[in-house]
Amino acid sequence: MQKTEAIDALAALGQETRLDVFRLLVQAGPQGLPAGEVAARLGVVQNTASAHLKVLSQSGMIRAEREGRIIRYTADMTGFRDLLAFLLEDCCNGNPDLCRPAIEAATCHC
């Protein structure tokens, strides 16, 4: 990931509703959610949700897939992993034990 891509991703996640959308889609897993359900679960109007989904999609944090008239969104875990890798690149000046708590916190304990 390049610096400009990381900045776009962080800016997309740096807004309250978009962060809520991303976390909701992470919780939904690989099946994702239709745009209307995202809006309903977060209590936002459809066009506002669509605007936030577009920003997240353009930043590489989520993916959209059309299913007829419905657009289903999923968290792009590859994009998120790339962001984490960018942030932790050259972590701890060669002492990986200092980074281990951050890595463990980001690891799914499902």
HELIX and SHEET records of a PDB file:
HELIX    1   1 LYS A    3  LEU A   13  1                                  11    
HELIX    2   2 GLU A   16  ALA A   28  1                                  13    
HELIX    3   3 GLY A   29  GLN A   31  5                                   3    
HELIX    4   4 ALA A   35  LEU A   42  1                                   8    
HELIX    5   5 GLN A   46  GLN A   58  1                                  13    
HELIX    6   6 MET A   77  LEU A   88  1                                  12    
HELIX    7   7 CYS A   91  GLY A   94  5                                   4    
HELIX    8   8 PRO A   96  ALA A  106  1                                  11    
SHEET    1   A 3 LEU A  33  PRO A  34  0                                        
SHEET    2   A 3 ILE A  70  ALA A  75 -1                                        
SHEET    3   A 3 ILE A  62  GLU A  67 -1                                        
END                                                                             
